[in-house]
Amino acid sequence: MGTLMGHILPGTFFAIFAIWWGFCVAVKHFHSRHSRNKTRKPNSYRSSTTFSCLCCPSSSLREIPLESYIKLICIIIGILGESVTGLKHPYDDTLKRKIWTFEQVNAQHIAMFFSFGLASFIEILVNAKYNLPKGIEFLANIFAFGVEGFLFHFHLHGRNEIDIHVHTLLVYNIGFCILAGIWEFNRPNQILATYCRIIATLLQGAWFYAAGFILYFPSDDPYWIWSASHGNILIITVMFIWLGILSIVFLLLQSLFVWKLLKRRYGSLSEYSMINNNDDDDEIVHEEGRENSNNHQLKPYKTNNGNTSIHVNNDDDGGGDSDSQIEFEQQKFTSKI
């Protein structure tokens, strides 16, 4: 049962934070699509590895990287637990005395915990405005997933075929997390990259649960023991695929639920703004040559001396007049219009 808990605990860790990320990204995306900055353009979405707690009553509390602190505290507890349980003092028949040893599996888990703890600590430093290289928090998390995948890759020696297959699928899943993290690091304004990272992390949490019950089901009934047959290998692979599909469906339903909730709360979406009004200071400057879909935005009606003008601006025009700007001048609206 202790080994089963060894899969449930990290699975719960990854699943809870993936669900939290999905909620925060949906709120952040809603804000970026419906709020307006000082130039009356929609705020651009920008990804992040950690999110502030939206339920905090004041803006000062929301600026604290509470998520990173929680991750760091959980990881420290995990390292202490692995250190205590991994330290053994057995009797050696050859030396005729007790010797101190440390379990190799616990040492691997500590290394994995430490890499994620380092990533959380770097997130805290970035939030504290230390002069660190831009995007270092993304690289730190990519490194943490890389350490995890590397350790699990060499975690399979001497195990049965079912155990090897289960953990091989986990390594593939971790590789998906790494690729999604690299994509997100290079395209921080692409929300699909963030969603891919969340889906991969949620799948990892779900697969930790599945692996625990496949390998260490809490029953001595032979019915629950998976034999290393071709059919069982196929079934386990199908289970992995379906968990991935369910992770995508869950994230989609979660996003739809959050958007519906926010639309019901804020009646006038054109006037919607987050509680923290400092977002205008974080306006993102588009890089030269970067592709930007939906780059034409309608400006509000402007009436001057009885004339009404409608401006259709391109986000890449820098705010000045260009060929992409179309201005229609017409007389006052008549009753026919």
N, C-alpha and C positions, 0 to 999 in steps of 0.2 A: 504493500500500500504506500510505502514511503517513496518508491520509484514512480508510482502513479501520480503522487503529489508533485514529484519533480517535473512532471510534464504539465500538470494543471496550473501550477503557480506561474511559470513563464507564459503559458497560454492565456491566462487571465490578464497578465500584464500587457501583452501585445493587443489583445482584443479590446480591453477597456480604453486604451489610449487611441486605438484606431477609430473606435466609435466616437470618442471625444473630438478627434481631428475632423471626422466627417461632419459633425455638427458645427464646429467652428468654421470650416471651409464654406459650408452652405451659407452661414450668416455673413461671412466676409464677402462671398461672391454676390449675395443679394445686395449688400451695401455698395459694392463696386459698380453694380449695374444700375442702381436706382438713385444713389446719392450724386450730388453735383459739387464740383470744386469751385474755386473762385472764378475760373474761366467759363463756368456753366457747362463744362464737359463732364461726362461720367468719370469717376475715379477709376484708375486702372487697378486690376487685381494683381497682387503680388504675394507669392507663396512665402511660407515661413515654416521652420521646423518645430516651433512651439507657439502656443496661443495663450493670450491672457484670459483670465476667468471673467466671462461676461456677466456673471451674477454678482460680482462685487459692487457694493453701493457707490463707490467713489472712483474717479478716474485715477487717482494716485494708487489705489489698490490694484486697479486693472493693469497698471504699468509694471507691476511686480510679476516676474516670470514664475508664477505659482506652479505651473505644470512642470517646469524644469526642477524646481525644488522638490516636488513630490517624487519625480523619477529618481532624483539623486538620493533621497531618503530611502526609498524602496531598494535601490541598488546597494546602498551601504548595509541595510539589514540583510540582504541576500548574501553579500560578501562575508559578513560576520557569521551568518548561519552556516555557510559552506566551510568556513574556517574551523568552526567548532565541531561540526559533524565529520569533517575530513581528517582531523587529527586523531590518530590511533596510537595506542601504547600496548601492542601485543607482545606475547612471550615468544622469543626466537629459540627454537630447539637447537639450532646449530651453535649459536653464541651462548646458549644457556642463560639467557637473561632477557628482560624486557627492553624493547627498543622503540623509539618514536618514529612513526611513519606518517605519511600524508597520502590520502587517496588521490590517484591520478585524475579521476573523474571530477572530483571537487576542485582540483587545480585548474582544469579546463573551464569549469563553470565560473570560477573567480576571474579568470582572464576575460571571459565574455562579459561578465558583469562590469568589470573595470572599464572596458572599452565604451560601453553605453554610459557609464558614470562620467567618463571623461567628456563625452559628447554633451551631456547635460550641464556639466560644469562650464564648458565653452559657451553654451547657450546663455548661461547666467552672465558670463563676462561680456558677451555681445550686447545683452540687454542693458548692462551697466555702462555702455558706451566706451568701453576700452578700445584703444587704437589697435584693433586686430584686422587682419586682411578680410576684405569683403567676401562673404560666402563661406567663411571658415566653419560655421555651424553646420552647413550642408555637408561639407567634406568630412567633418567629425562624425556625423551620423552614417555617412557612406562607409567610413573606415570601421565603425562599430559593426555594421552589418557584414562587412568583409571579414572581420575577425571571427564573427559568429559562424559564417559559412566555412571558413578555413578550418576552424576547430571541429565542426560537425563532419566535415569531409574526412578527417582522420579519426572520427569517432566510431568507425564501422569495423575496425579490424577484429577478427575472431568472433563475429556475431553470426546468428543464423540468417537465412536468406530473407525472411520476412522483416526482421529488424533492419537489415541493410537496405531493403527496398523502401521502408517507411522513412528512414533517415535520409536516403538519397532524394526522395521527393521533397523533404524539408530543405535540403541543400539547394535544389532547383528553386524553391520558393524564396529562399534567401537571396539567390542570384537575381530573381525578379525584383526584390526590394532594392538591390544595388543598382540595377539598370534604371529603375524608376527614379532613384535618388540622383543619379547622374543626369538624367533628363531634366529633372526639376532644377538642379543646380545650373544647368546651361540655359533653361527657359523658365525663369522664375515667374514670368507673367502668363504662363500656360497652365491653366487650371487642370487640364487633363493629366499633366505630369504629377500634380499633387494627388489627384484621385487615384492614379496608378499606384503611388506609394502607399496610400491608405488601404487600397484593396489588397495589396501584397502583404501588408502588416496584419490586416484582419484575417486573411487566409492563413498566415503563419500562426496566429493565436488559435484559430479553429483547428489547424492541423496538429498542434501540440496536444490539444484535447483528444483528437482522434487517435494519434499515435500512442498516447498513454493508455487508452482503453483497448486498443488493438494488442499492445504488447503486455500490458499488466492489468488485465481485466480483474476486478475485485471478486473473483469467484474461482473455485477449484473445479468447476464443471468442465469436462473436456470439450463440451460444445463450443466454448468461447476461446479455445486455443486454435490459433491460425496455423495450419500446416503450410509448408513451403511448396504448395502446388501451383501450377500455371494458372488455374482458375482463381485462386486467392490473390495472386499477384495482380491479375486483371481487375478484380473487384476492388482492391485497395487503390489502384490507379484511378478507377472510375469515381471512387469516393473523394479522392483528391480533386478531380475535375469538378465534381458537383459542389464541393465546398467553395471552390473558386467562383463558380457561377452564382451561388447563393450570396457570396460576399458582394458581388457586383449588384445583385438585385437589392440586397439590404441597403447598400450605400445610395442607390437610386431612390428607394422609398424614403430613406431618411432625409435626403435632400428635398424631395417633393414635400414632405411633411413640414420641414423647417420653412420653406418658401411660402407654403400655404398659411402657416401660422403667422409669419411676418407680414404677409399681405393683409391678413385679417386685422392685425394690430395697427398697421399704418395705412389709413384709408387713402391718403393722397401720396402716391409713390413719388411724384415729382418733387414733393417737399420732404421726402424721407431723408433723415440724417441720423448717424449713429450718436450715441450719448457723448462720446468723445469727439469734440469738434476740432481737434487738432489734426485730423487726418489731412486737411488741406496742406499742411506743412510737409507732408510726406508724399507730395505729388511726384509721380514717376516720370522722368524725362525719357522719351522714346529714343532708343539708340538709332543711329543713322543706318538706313537700309533694312531695318527690322520690319518684317511683314506684320501687318495689323489688319485683321478682318473687322468688318462692321465699323470702318473708320469714318463714315459719314454720319454726322449727328445733326438733328434739327435743332436750331436755336429757337427760343421762344419768340412769339410775335413782338415786333417793335413798331410802335405807332408814333409818327412824327409829322405834325402839321397835316393830319388827315390822311397820310399815306401809311400803308402797312407793308412791311417788308419781311420776307422769310429768308433766312440765311441757312444754307446747307454747307457746312464747313468740313474740310478734311483734317483729321487730327494731326497730320504730318505737315500742315502748312505753316506751323510755327506761330499761328495767331494772326498772320498778315493776309493781304489779298493775294490770291493765286488763281490759276486757270480752273482749279477744281471748285472754286467758290461760285455759287450761283445765287444771284439776288433778283428777286422778282419785285418790281415796284408796281403797285396798283392803287387805284383810288379807294376810298373808304368802302367797306362792305355795304352793299345795298340790301334791301329786303329780299331781293331775288336770291342772293347768295346766302 
